[in-house]
Amino acid sequence: MHFSSLADSLASSKNPLYILHDELSAAGKPVLDLIKGNVNEHGIVFPQAELKEILSAASESARVYRPDSFGQPVAREAISAYYGGRLAASQFLLTPGTSISYWYCFKLLAEQGDEILTPQPSYPLFDYIAQLCGVKLKYYRLDESRGWAIDLDHLEEQISSRTRAIVLISPHNPTGMVASESELQELAAIAARNDIAIISDEVFNEFLFTGAALPRPAFTDAPLVFTLNGLSKMLGLPGMKIGWIGVSGDEHLVHRSMAALELISDTFLPVNETAQFAVPELFSRGQGFLANYRQWIAECRNAAVESLAGCDFVPPAGGFYVSLRLNHDEDEAAMRLLRDSQILVHPGYFYDIAPDHLVMTFIQSPENVRKAFTQIAELTRS
């Protein structure tokens, strides 16, 4: 049977860390997973009685199938309101989630062999989406010595005649960096000078630990910005499969982008209709849940930071993850934690972090976080 070269390139052998993970699981030894950021597994679930009511009413609205390539207007109006009306409903396109949103943006902006700039530390998701789209990734540095701030000089040096977009992730996974207003103004100026778009991934925007509102590229003078977000992280609803792209910037560029995105979306019509009609009520009735959810995340983050006191790390300003610097081999450290303590973390090279680091989430009960992160801190100091 013939398979494409793409299929062959995507097939890979299992990493030794996960071979050990599978062996421990098969032996009945429970592993504390500090990689998954799925809050549902820790009891953070949208109130089920309310969700049932919302979906029941939404299913009635969706009874007769009348799809809209951009997404149902009631959903886009609710999303516009979430941004204070600063982006009109006509500037949004609904998607089944942020991964698909990236795929849409890459296909919209880049030809085969064109380049997309992404931050380093990176995230493995981009490698696969880039391969599927036939585009190349180039990296710009986040400077750990400055709290993982964007190295704007290095970023501009990486731009070539084939660069089509700059990806910004803020809050950033896996460092917890939150880009400042001044950084975004400079980023917008770079995008304008080089006539390239910004793709702004804001899926962790509800989880900030600084008290300030999230600065957004959409509210700068950048020529073209694609704002990516969704309900998965925001309301603990990954199974709802509701995401969106907000398009802002120069009017003619926005119009051209929306026209092309409409056709891409119309080709698949991939977003569940009942979920779309549920969006307004999910926003409206989910605010109490979100407040409690944010408080729980903050407690988990604080437990992690307190337990890692004395270690070499940048306290996360947002998001679900933290990166810890080591003075010894990261592979050996990750294997030792898994083998001896049944704690799963990732070595930094999984995310193109150099030199030695461990990457982990604090999405666990605060009690589990304190216990596990104290063990991680002891390993770091040994």
C-alpha positions, 0 to 999 in steps of 0.5 A: 500500500502506498502512503504519501511522504507526508504520512511517512514523515508524521510516523515516529517512534515513541520516546523512552519517557513514554515507553517508561510511562506505559510500562508503569501504567501496565504494572498498575502504578499510577502516574501523576501527569504534569503535562495534560492541562485538561481541567475537566480531569480535576473536577473543573467542569461547567455546571452540568444542569445549566449546560443541559438546559443551554444545549436543549434550547440551542438544539431547538434553534438548530433544528432546521439546518441553515448553516452560515459559513462565518458561523451563526450570527448570534454566536458572532454577536456574543463573541464581539460583545466579549471583546467589548464590541471593539471587533464587530461580529462581521470580523469573526469566523467560527472554527472547531478550535484553535488548531483548525484556526491555525491551519486556516491562517497558515493556508490563507497566508502562505504558499508552499515553502513560505515561512511562519515565525513562531516563538522559541520555546515552541510548541509541538503542535506547530510542527505538525500543522506546518507540515500539513500546510507545507510551510516552514517554521522559523523561530524568534527567541523569548529571553529567559533572563528578561522573564521570557520577554520577546527578543524583538531585535532577533525577531526582526532579524529572522524575517525574510522575503518568504515570511508571511506571519508572526505567531504570538502566544500570550499568555505563552505555553510553556513559559507563562510569559504575557507580552506587555503593551510596549512589546505589542506596539513594537511588534505591530511596528515590525509587522507594518514595516515588513508587511506581514500579519500577526497571528495572536493565540490568546486561549489562556487570556482569562488566566492572568496573575498580574491583575492587569487586562491582557494587551492584545495585538488587535488593538494596536496599529498592526496592518493585519491581526488574526486573534485566536481563542475559544471556549476550550480553556476559557470555560473548561469546554474542550468537547464543545469544539467552539473556537474563533478567528477575529480579523482586524487591521487595515479595512481592505486586508480584513475584507480580503481575509474574510472573503477567503476564510468564508470560502475555506470554512464553507468547504467544510462547514465543520462547526457543530450547529447546536454548539454555535447557538449555545454560545450566547448563553454559555458566555452569559451563564458561565461567568460565576463558574469562570470566576471560581475556575480562575480562582482555582487556577490561581491557587494552583499556580501559587502552590507551584511557585511557593513549592519551587522557591529557591529554584531557577525559574520565571514565575508564570504571569499567565496560563497553565504551565511553568518551565524550570531551569536545571543544572544537570541533564534534563532527560535524566531528570525527567526519567528519574522523576517518572521512575522514582516518583511516578511524576510525568514532566517533559524535558525542555527540548520537547519545546526547543528550550535550551539548555536543560529545563523541565516543563510542567503544568500546575493543573492539579489540586493545590495539594497535589501540586505542593507535594509533586513540586516539592519533590521536583524542587528537591531533585533540582537542588540535588 
